[in-house]
Amino acid sequence: MTITIIGMGLIGGSLCKAIKAKTPYTCYGVNRNPAVLEAALRDKAIDKGFSLADKLPVSDVYIVCFHPKAAIDYIESKSKEFAPGSLILDVCGVKSKIVQSAEKALFPCNVRFLGTHPMAGREFSGYDYSLPTLYDGASIVLTPTNQSCQEDVDLVKKLADNLGFGRVVVTTPEEHDRIIAFTSQMAHVVANAYVKTPMLERHGGFTGGSFQDMTRVARLNADMWTELFLMNRGPLLDEINNIILHLGEYRDALANEDETRLHDLLQDGSDRKIQSLEPEDH
């Protein structure tokens, strides 16, 4: 199998490295920066490199690793350049708009599409931070539609297993976006808002694991997350409104010095977390 990775930042670069380290497949890389292609060739992360201006190489699978808007634009503009009969994947953190746009552009060209979302990343971006082990043990979400075929889902499941992913979840694009608003996007919103306090300048020597866990994703790529948040505006607004409601409950209990109410709120939150744990988390 021949796989072409289009966009070789953290996610795409890590895919290249994992493919070459863990599979017998041929891997081509497409990137706008010649220095990245040269580095990937030196690292033996790709078999051959192409610029964005080059004609796309013939491949069985293409994985588009751009931010959401750029991914949509690229797929629409290159729809007639993908090899007929090939499978296109994306790695964006929202799915409904990506899948809808990609299927509309690709299916008339006899090219298939399957939305995917690798649940892995780092606080840093760019090829220099990519790792062949980035996906080890991580989940990957697949979002087939009624236009998808089971053979493509099975192929991507096998590829994910080869690359070290620990779990494959299959759902709809809409359900993906509802859940990801809670599990990922809200975490970034809360962490980013949490550090906007004068106390941040005075925290030295006062932090432990809880502070590090809470603030890790406050450092983010603002361009990418702005796109993700706006493309998933409805579900994310629901989650923000929900947390505002519950924060108000804690605020009121403190303001009223209501020890029983505060204790009940804390116990309820703790119980919910314990009940949500999967067997491997216990």
C-alpha positions in Angstrom: 0.0 0.0 0.0 1.2 3.5 -0.8 0.1 6.3 1.6 0.6 10.1 0.9 0.7 12.4 3.9 -0.3 15.9 3.0 0.9 18.4 5.5 3.8 17.3 7.7 3.4 19.2 11.0 3.2 17.4 14.3 0.3 15.1 13.3 1.3 14.5 9.7 5.0 14.2 10.5 4.3 11.7 13.3 2.1 9.7 10.8 5.0 9.6 8.4 7.5 8.4 11.0 5.1 5.8 12.4 4.3 4.4 8.9 7.9 4.0 8.1 8.9 2.6 11.5 6.0 0.2 11.9 4.7 -0.9 8.5 6.1 -2.1 5.2 4.1 0.6 3.3 5.5 3.2 1.0 5.0 6.7 2.4 5.2 10.0 0.4 5.1 13.4 2.0 3.6 16.6 0.6 4.6 19.9 2.3 5.0 23.6 1.4 8.3 24.0 3.2 11.2 22.3 1.4 13.2 22.2 4.6 10.6 19.9 6.2 10.8 17.5 3.2 14.6 17.5 3.4 14.4 16.7 7.1 11.9 13.9 6.6 14.0 12.4 3.9 17.1 12.5 6.2 15.0 10.9 9.0 13.8 8.2 6.5 10.3 9.2 7.5 9.2 9.4 3.8 10.2 7.6 0.6 9.8 10.7 -1.5 8.8 14.4 -1.0 6.6 16.7 -3.0 5.8 20.4 -2.8 2.2 21.6 -2.7 2.8 22.9 -6.3 3.6 19.4 -7.6 1.1 17.0 -9.1 -0.1 14.6 -6.4 1.6 11.2 -6.6 -0.5 8.1 -7.3 -1.4 6.5 -3.9 -3.9 4.1 -2.4 -4.6 6.4 0.6 -4.1 10.1 1.1 -4.2 11.7 4.6 -4.8 15.4 4.7 -3.3 16.9 7.8 -4.3 20.6 7.6 -6.4 22.8 9.9 -10.1 22.5 9.1 -10.5 25.4 6.7 -7.4 24.6 4.8 -8.3 20.9 4.7 -11.7 21.7 3.1 -10.1 24.1 0.6 -7.4 21.6 -0.3 -9.7 18.7 -0.8 -12.1 20.8 -2.9 -9.4 22.3 -5.1 -7.5 19.0 -5.6 -10.5 16.7 -5.9 -9.6 15.8 -9.5 -5.9 15.1 -8.7 -6.4 12.3 -6.3 -6.0 8.9 -7.9 -9.3 7.4 -9.0 -10.5 4.7 -6.6 -8.3 6.0 -3.8 -9.3 6.7 -0.2 -8.9 10.2 1.4 -8.7 10.7 5.2 -8.5 13.8 7.3 -7.4 14.3 10.9 -9.4 17.4 11.9 -10.9 17.8 15.4 -14.3 18.5 14.0 -16.1 16.2 11.6 -19.6 17.3 10.4 -18.5 20.1 8.2 -15.3 18.4 7.0 -17.2 15.2 6.0 -20.0 17.0 4.3 -17.7 19.1 2.2 -15.3 16.3 1.4 -17.9 13.8 0.3 -19.6 16.4 -1.9 -16.3 17.2 -3.6 -14.8 13.8 -3.9 -17.5 11.3 -4.7 -18.2 12.6 -8.2 -14.5 12.0 -9.0 -14.7 8.3 -8.0 -12.7 9.1 -4.8 -13.8 7.9 -1.4 -13.6 9.7 1.9 -13.6 8.7 5.6 -13.4 11.2 8.4 -10.9 10.3 11.1 -9.7 12.0 14.3 -6.5 10.7 16.1 -6.9 11.6 19.7 -3.2 12.4 20.2 -1.1 15.6 20.3 1.4 17.7 22.1 1.6 21.3 23.3 4.0 22.0 20.5 3.5 22.0 16.8 5.6 21.4 13.7 7.6 18.6 12.1 10.5 19.0 14.6 8.2 17.8 17.4 6.8 14.8 15.6 7.3 11.4 17.0 6.9 7.8 15.6 5.4 6.9 19.0 2.8 9.8 19.2 -0.1 7.4 18.6 1.0 4.6 20.8 -2.0 3.6 22.9 -4.1 6.5 21.7 -7.7 6.4 20.5 -8.7 7.2 16.9 -12.3 8.1 16.0 -13.7 7.1 12.6 -16.9 8.8 11.3 -18.3 6.9 8.3 -21.6 7.9 6.7 -24.2 6.1 4.7 -21.9 6.9 1.7 -19.0 5.0 3.2 -18.1 1.4 2.7 -17.2 -1.2 5.4 -14.0 -2.1 3.5 -12.6 1.4 4.1 -13.5 1.3 7.8 -11.8 -2.1 8.1 -8.7 -0.9 6.2 -8.3 2.1 8.5 -8.8 0.0 11.6 -6.0 -2.3 10.4 -3.7 0.7 9.6 -4.5 2.2 13.1 -3.6 -1.0 14.7 -0.3 -1.1 12.8 0.5 2.4 13.8 0.1 1.6 17.5 -3.3 3.1 18.3 -4.9 1.4 21.3 -8.5 1.9 20.5 -10.7 2.6 17.4 -14.1 4.2 18.0 -16.7 4.3 15.2 -19.5 6.9 15.4 -21.3 9.5 13.3 -19.8 12.9 12.5 -22.5 14.6 14.5 -22.0 12.5 17.6 -18.3 13.0 17.3 -18.7 16.8 17.4 -21.1 16.7 20.4 -18.7 14.5 22.5 -15.5 16.2 21.4 -17.0 19.6 22.6 -17.0 18.1 26.1 -13.9 15.9 26.1 -11.4 18.1 24.2 -12.6 21.6 23.3 -14.0 22.5 26.8 -10.7 21.4 28.4 -8.9 23.9 26.2 -11.4 26.7 26.9 -11.3 26.1 30.7 -7.5 25.9 30.8 -7.0 28.9 28.7 -9.4 30.9 30.8 -8.0 29.6 34.1 -4.6 31.1 33.6 -6.1 34.6 33.1 -5.6 35.7 36.7 -3.0 38.0 38.4 -2.1 35.0 40.5 -0.4 33.4 37.5 2.6 35.8 38.0 3.0 34.7 41.6 2.5 30.9 41.3 6.2 29.9 41.5 6.9 27.4 44.2 3.2 26.9 44.9 2.3 24.4 42.2 1.9 20.6 42.1 0.4 18.0 39.8 -3.1 19.5 39.9 -1.9 22.9 38.5 0.2 21.2 35.8 -2.7 19.0 34.8 -5.2 21.9 34.7 -3.0 24.3 32.7 -1.2 22.0 30.3 -3.5 22.7 27.3 -3.7 26.4 28.0 -0.8 26.7 25.7 -2.3 26.1 22.3 -2.3 27.0 18.6 -4.8 29.9 18.6 -5.3 29.8 14.8 -6.3 26.1 14.8 -8.5 26.2 17.9 -10.3 29.3 16.7 -11.3 27.4 13.6 -12.3 24.3 15.6 -14.4 26.2 18.1 -16.3 28.1 15.4 -16.9 25.0 13.3 -18.4 23.3 16.4 -20.1 26.4 17.8 -23.4 24.9 18.9 -22.1 21.9 20.9 -19.3 23.9 22.5 -21.7 26.7 23.5 -23.9 24.0 25.2 -20.9 22.8 27.2 -19.8 26.4 28.2 -23.3 27.3 29.3 -23.4 24.1 31.4 -20.1 24.8 33.2 -21.1 28.4 33.9 -24.3 27.1 35.5 -22.4 24.7 37.8 -19.6 27.2 38.6 -22.5 29.5 39.8 -23.6 26.8 42.2 -20.1 26.6 43.8 -19.9 30.4 43.9 -23.3 30.7 45.6 -22.5 28.0 48.2 -19.3 29.8 49.1 -20.9 33.3 49.2 -23.6 32.0 51.5 -21.1 30.0 53.6 -23.4 27.0 53.0 -21.1 24.2 54.2 -23.7 21.4 53.5 -24.4 22.6 50.0 -20.7 23.0 49.2 -19.9 19.5 50.5 -22.8 18.0 48.5 -21.6 19.7 45.3 -18.0 18.4 45.8 -19.2 14.9 46.7 -21.5 14.8 43.6 -18.7 15.8 41.3 -16.3 13.2 42.8 -18.9 10.5 42.6 -19.7 11.3 38.9 -16.0 11.1 38.1 -15.6 7.7 39.8 -18.7 6.3 38.0 -17.4 7.5 34.7 -14.1 5.6 35.0 -13.4 2.8 32.5 -12.1 -0.5 34.0 -8.5 0.4 33.0 -8.7 3.7 34.8 -9.4 2.1 38.2 
